Amino acid sequence: MNYWHINLHPTDDRRDDAEIKNFVLSRTIGMGQDFSPSQENAFKNTMQIGDVVVVLNGRTSIALVEVIGDWYKFDCDEKSIIWFPLRRAVKILCMRGDEGNDCFTNLAMIPKTQTGTLGISNDINCATYKYIHALYECCKNKA
């Protein structure tokens, strides 16, 4: 299992936390096809079923999810609520604002990363890995 972080807003077009939460409630994460080839490859080929992903809005954690499906392409149209065509099905482990879940209460922002939309955190000594691991342990204990 690897830890990942992903932003679910296109380019610099920031969304509000409620909109990001609605994307997650669709049990889907994803990205556009116009991102870097390395990030697209990571989403399609490096990310695996069973990996854990913290969904962000900028550096604010919105949800923690587990990947439960292979990637697929969805043909978005103008009526699509969710903008991203490259998608993966996920299981929600916990989400900011869920009643009885204090894993996000007083949670600091994720450490600053240089990876853009999608990044893997597999170095156990890295601050981002420690952040995601602590969130995962909290969510796992709340389940």
Buried (B, 14 or more C-beta within 10 A) or exposed (E): EBBBBBBBBBEEEEBEBEBBBBBBEEBBBBBBEEBEEEBBEBBBEBBEEEBBBBBBBBEBBBBBBBBEEEBEEEEBEEEEEBBBBBBBBBEBBBBBEBEEBEBBEEBEEBBEBEBBBBBBBEEEEBEBBBBBBEBBEBBEEEE
